[in-house]
Amino acid sequence: MNKISVKEDFSVFPTGREIAHSDSSGEEFRLKFLVPALRQPGRVTIDFERVLGAGSSFLEEAFGRLVFNEKLTFSKFEEKFQLLPTDSSYVEEIYQYVRDAEKEWKRLEKGHGL
């Protein structure tokens, strides 16, 4: 699994946070594609080319929750995953969710959370 085409492998319009609420949810994408990719050696390209719309709840659940659950730093995320096309608005949005998730788990880890 060196490349994941969101459109071809998953959905042209991925949306929703949880499997219970959507047939193309961020939770499903994370569990089916991102977690297995994380466990395999090598860099993985995630291609959003020709995706007609990826909802913010999908992106946050798939990528932010991956980082939060797996305790990935932003730099480790960038080492593992290449996001395409690089000029896509999804890329910066995903990077923001990744940064936010990293900050949150570090804050909780220091005992300032729940």
Number of C-alpha atoms within 10 A of each C-alpha: 13 12 15 18 17 20 16 13 12 18 18 18 17 24 22 24 22 18 13 10 10 15 14 20 26 29 26 21 24 20 13 12 18 20 15 11 21 16 8 12 10 12 17 20 17 19 21 22 16 13 16 12 13 20 16 18 17 24 27 24 23 27 24 25 19 23 24 21 13 13 15 18 18 19 10 11 19 15 12 16 18 16 21 15 15 13 9 13 9 19 19 13 15 18 19 16 23 27 19 16 24 22 15 16 20 15 12 11 11 9 9 10 10 5
